[in-house]
Amino acid sequence: MKRTYKLKSLPMVPDPGGDAKKFSYDMNGVRDHAMEVDTKKFMLCPAWIPNFFLALMAVALVFALAYGLLVIAMKVDLSGGLGRNIFILSAVALFFILWIVIGRPAVIRRLKNDFINQERGKGSWKVLDEGEWDRFRRMRQLEQERLKKEEEYRKAGR
């Protein structure tokens, strides 16, 4: 499996207004990137490790509660036999499904960020897919228009 991701990156800069808690984007610093991800790079990404533990904790909690409900409230015997095997296999299957579902987006996000840091150097970068770029640009334009209107309103009110 070899997949190519079309990305755009732009630097995040301090807010021109001087507010230390806010940041802005340097729209002149936008660069296009093409990242190829093969199966080996995808599978060996270190982002799988924390998602392993997240999936394990979630499944352990759900199945511990289900086990308690089955054994204590419903008096089901899960000490052996087919019921126990089905319970364990369903827990393992849910764990692997959940691990893949929450791990895959995290791995792709990590690979994108690592790729941008490798190409552009360390820094704060906004990484967008090609499809997200138009919406992001429109939102930035709307924000700029709103800020201009607010500034004009403030000037007119004085």
Helices and strands as residue ranges (DSSP letters): E 2-14, E 23-25, G 27-29, E 31-38, H 39-43, H 48-68, I 69-73, H 82-120, E 125-129, H 130-157
